[in-house]
Amino acid sequence: MRRSIATVCVSGTLDDKLTAAAAAGFDGIELFENDLVVSPWSPRQIRTRCAELGLSIDLYQPFRDFEAVPDTLLRANLDRAERKFDVMADLGVDTMLVCSSVSPASADDDELAAAQLSMLADRAAARGMRIAYEALAWGRHVSTWDHSWRIVQRADHPALGLCLDSFHVLSRSTELDDIAKITPGKIFFLQLADAPHLRMDVLQWSRHHRLFPGQGAFDLPEFVRLVLAAGYDGPLSLEVFNDVFRQSDPARTAVDAMRSLIALEGRLPAAPDLTGHAFTEFAVDGHSGPQLRAALRGLGFTHTGQHRTKPVELWEQNSCRIVLNSAVTSPGAAAINAFAVASADPQRSLQRAEALLAPAHPNVREPGEAELAAITAPDGTSIFVTGPDVGWRADFLSTGVTPATGTGLLVTDHLGLAQPFDHFDEAGLFYHSVLDLEHLATEEYAAPFGLMRSRAVANPDRTVRLALTVALLRRGEWAPAVADPQHVAFRTDDIVATAAALSVARLPVPENYYADLTARFALPEDFVAVLRRHGILYDRDPEGGELLHLYTPVLGGRVFFEIVERRGGYDRFGEANAPVRMAAQRHRRLSG
Amino acid sequence: MRRSIATVCVSGTLDDKLTAAAAAGFDGIELFENDLVVSPWSPRQIRTRCAELGLSIDLYQPFRDFEAVPDTLLRANLDRAERKFDVMADLGVDTMLVCSSVSPASADDDELAAAQLSMLADRAAARGMRIAYEALAWGRHVSTWDHSWRIVQRADHPALGLCLDSFHVLSRSTELDDIAKITPGKIFFLQLADAPHLRMDVLQWSRHHRLFPGQGAFDLPEFVRLVLAAGYDGPLSLEVFNDVFRQSDPARTAVDAMRSLIALEGRLPAAPDLTGHAFTEFAVDGHSGPQLRAALRGLGFTHTGQHRTKPVELWEQNSCRIVLNSAVTSPGAAAINAFAVASADPQRSLQRAEALLAPAHPNVREPGEAELAAITAPDGTSIFVTGPDVGWRADFLSTGVTPATGTGLLVTDHLGLAQPFDHFDEAGLFYHSVLDLEHLATEEYAAPFGLMRSRAVANPDRTVRLALTVALLRRGEWAPAVADPQHVAFRTDDIVATAAALSVARLPVPENYYADLTARFALPEDFVAVLRRHGILYDRDPEGGELLHLYTPVLGGRVFFEIVERRGGYDRFGEANAPVRMAAQRHRRLSG
C-alpha cells in the first residue's frame, strides 16, 4: 500500500518536512494548513517541490467547524471552503478533511449535518474533489466513527465519505467490528496513530501524546485489518501529534515513522529466535580502561583473549563476556559502544533489520576473522548479531591465563541503556521490530535529578533483555553526569555467595533503605541482615517473584555493573530501587 | 510566620536539598520519606545536619493508606506506623502526615476511619507526637477537606488534627468559607501549592504541574486568610510537585520558592507605578554592532548620545531609546543585555526588589554619572530602574547629529524575552512580584521547531509590557539558533505610514498567509492588499481589537525588531503570528 505522513508529524518548516519525508521513502503527505500558511512557497510551488521529491499530496487538512450550523454561518462556511478548494486545486490535491464540529454554533441534528455536508460535497464534486468527514473524539455532537458513518450514509453523496483516524476511533473504544461492514469505497482516507493508555482529557492526549504505530498501546493491526476488509485501498497515512517529535530532527523522525508502517504491514523476514547476549563491548581509554579491568577482576572475570589485530580484550566468566575496545574513541567517559546478541539465524536477522531501515554495515576485519555485521541502534550503539555458537571467539588469541575461580556470575541478564531524549520511543519500536523483542511494562518514577521513564524489552524466553531509560524532561545543566549511566547486569543463582566472593567496590546502600524495606515488605530481620551485610537491594512483584541485586559504583565516568538474582519468576528490573542507586552514585561521586 | 519547604519541591539528593533550603532562608522543611530512604545519613545525622543549617523538620510525610481497614490490616498498619514513629523520634519531628486512603481495602465508613485514626493518635501521643490527617483530592472515600474535618471532629482526639493542602482543597473548589470556622488549634499543618487551571486527571495535575504561590491560578491569599482566621500559627509550608523544578538547580528553585512566600505574605514596600520603558540595551560586538546600527538607522533612529566614559551609544526616536553597549561581552550573538523601566519612585522599587530576594547591585559609574542600580532577572538580564524623567541621559554627551525625521515610532511597546527552560515560571513570578506586573493570558501554540508557551506581564496602564516565551520542551540539537530570539517592539499610531517610511529589511511574509487571513477574518481585499504590500501581519481579538505588526529579520544572531499598531484596545501580542515569523526567520537564515 502507499505510505503517507502528515506534515504535522515532524519538526521544521515545510521544506525540512518534505525533504525528511522523501528521504525516508514516503509516497505522499497530508499537508497541514499551518505548514502551508507559513511557507514562502505558493501552492503551485509546493506541488512542484513535492513532485520533484516523488511525493503526492494526499490530503489537505483540516477544515473545521463546518456542519449543522444556521444558514448565515453555512454561507460563510461554504465561502471559506471555496477558498480552500482554490488552494487545493493549485496543490493538486483532491481530498479535503472535514472534522466534526466542536463549535457551540453547531446543532445536534444529523439530518442538518448530512444536508450541509451534501452541499459541501456538491461544491467539491464540481471541482473534481471530495470530502472526507472525520469524527473527532471530542466533537461537540459527533464524536464516534459510527455516528460519522450514519451521517455520511444519510447524505449518500458520491463525493462525501469517511476519514477514519485510529486515535479518534480507538481512544473511544467503541465497537469496532462494524468497521469491516462499511460500504466499499466510502472510507476515503485512513489516518494512523498509536498512543499510550493515559488517564487524561482526550484532546490533550491526542494533541501531545500520539505515537507512531507500535510505540503505544493500541491494537493497530486489528484496526487496519478491519479497514482493509471494508475495501479501503488508499494510503496508510500517519497523523501523529507528539511534543517530542515536533522538536526533534525531522530526518530521524521520518525514518522512525516509516519503520512503524513497515512493521505494521508485517511483510518482513520472520525474526529468528535470539538465544542470548553474546558479549557487551565498552569503549575504553587510558583513564577508564584500568578502572574497568580492575572491576572485572574483582567481579571474578578473566582476561581470556586478545584480538588478533586490534587493541581489543575479551574478558569472560561462564557465559558472561565483556569486550574492552581501546580502538574506539569515547570522549570523556567509558560507554557501551556495542553489544552482541546471538541469533538462531544471523543472516535473516540482518535481512529483517535492513527491511526495517536499519541496514547492517560490515565490521572492519582482516582475512580469517569472523564476519560480524553491525546495525546501529537509535542511541548510536552498534548491535552485532552472532550465531548461537561462539565462533566469533576465534578472532581472539588465547591469553593462556588460567581462568579465575569466578564468583558465580553465569550469564548477562540485561543491559541498562540510558536513551537520548529525542529517541526513546524510536528505540522502543526499533528493538521491538528489528529484534522482535516484546515490550514489558513502561514505568515512571521520581529520581533525585528528575522524573524518569523506563521501558524494558525482552525476548520470549528472557535470554535477551534491555532496560531503556530516559529522563521525562531533557536534562539541563544542573543534572550531574552520573544521572544517565549505562550498565551491564550479570545473573547469579546465589547472590549471597556471589557477594561474599566479590573483591570489587560495591555501591553503599543506606541503612535507611533497609529500615524502610523491613517496614514495607514485612521481611524477617535475619534476611534483611544478610541483605544489609552485602549491600544487596530487594524488590518483590505482586505475584511474589523476588529480585535481589547489587551495584558497583560508576566506573570510568558513565558505566557500572549490576549483579542480579531472580527468584520465583520475577520479570522486572528493580526500578523501585533505581532512585536509591542514583542517590548513592551521586554521593559516591561527590565524596570519592 | 515560619516558612518551610517540602524536600520534594527541589532537585538533588537530601544534601543538595537541605543546603538549598537553608541558603534561601527557609526556617524548616517537610521531610519526604523517599529523600530519607535514599540518604546515606541516619535520621540522627539528618537531624544534626538540619540543626547545623538552622532548619527544623516540621513534618514527616507521607504515611499512606492507613484508615478504615479490616482488623488484620489495621494491626499491620499500626506496626508500620510504629516503625515510622521510631524514625521520627530520631529525626526530632513531632508531626506525621497521614493522607486519606486510596486503597481498595478501605471502607466508606467515617466512624471506622475516626476510630482507627484515634488509635493511631493514641500511639503518637504516647511518644509526644501527633497526626495530621489530609484529604487527598483523589482519596478513595475521603477527598474533600470538609469530609476530613468531619472525621477529625468525630475522633475528637487531641493528637489528631488536620493537614490542609491548598492544592487538594482548591482543585476540588468546594465551599471554602467554613475553613475559617475550624476549631482553633485543630489545623496542625498547612501546605501551600499553586497550579494552573488544567483539564486533566487530578492526580496527574497534582503530581506534575503544581507551582509555587503566585505562579498559577489559585487564590492563595484568600485561602491563607481563611486558615489564619481559624487560628493556625504553624509554618507556611510549600509542597510543590513540578516536573521542571524536580530537575533544575535546587539553589535557584529554593530562592524562587522563598520569593513566592514573601510575596504571598505581602509585607513589602508598596510597588511604585511604572511609567514606561526607559531604554533597552543590547550587548554588541564588531559583528553585530554594525548590523544593529544599520537597522536602527533604517528604522528612523538617530545616534543622539555617546556615553561619557564607556563605549556605549544612545539611539533615539521620540520616546523609543536603544542603547548599544560594546563594553559587555556577548559571545556569539547580540542579546538584550539590560533594559530599564521608569518608576515613580526608583528607590522604593529597588527596596521592594531587595525584599523579594532580587538585590540591586550598583552600576559601575564615574563621578557625576547618574546612579543606576540594576537587579538581575531570572534569565540574567539586568533591569535598571530609572526615575520618571530622563535624568540618566545626562550620562551621554550629545553627538550633535540632527535627529532624523523618524518613521513615526513613538514608544517601546514591549520586549519579547525568550526564557531559559528551567526558569519560565520563576520569571513570571519575578516580574509579577518585583515589578508588580500583572499576568496576562498564558498561551500555547505550535511553532516550526516545537510547541511554545508564552506569558505576558504588563503594568495596569500598559506602558510596560514584557512577553515571555519558552519552548514546551527544552530545546535539543535540532532546533536552529533562531528558535529563541529576543526582540524589542516599538509602537506607532499609523503602521502603514511608518512602513512606507522605513528603509530597513523587513521579514518577508508568505502570500499564503494573506490568502488564509482573508478567509479567516473575512477582511476586505483592499485592506489585505495594503497589509501585503508592506509585509504587515494582522490579528484580531474576540472583542474586535486589532493588531497590525511587522518584523525585521533576525539581526546579529539572536535579536530582531517589531513595529506594532494597536487598534481598539487590542491587549495581546499577535502570538497567532509567531509561527509565521519563526518560519520566515528560519528561511531567511537558510537563504540569506
Interface residues (C-beta under 8 A of the other chain):
Chain A: V8 S11 G12 T13 L14 D15 D16 E33 N34 L36 V37 V38 S39 P40 W41 S42 P43 A76 R80 R83 K84 V87 R199 M200 D201 L203 Q204 H208 D243 V244 R246 Q247 S248 D249 P250 F421 D422 A446 P448 F449 G450 L451 A471 L472 L473 R474 R475 G476 E477 W478 A479 P508 P510 E511 N512 Y513 A515 D516 T518 A519 A522 P579 V580 M582 A583 A584 R586 H587 L590
Chain B: V8 S11 G12 T13 L14 D15 D16 E33 N34 L36 V37 V38 S39 P40 W41 S42 P43 A76 R80 R83 K84 V87 R199 M200 D201 L203 Q204 H208 D243 V244 R246 Q247 S248 D249 P250 F421 D422 A446 P448 F449 G450 L451 A471 L472 L473 R474 R475 G476 E477 W478 A479 P508 P510 E511 N512 Y513 A515 D516 T518 A519 A522 P579 V580 M582 A583 A584 R586 H587 L590
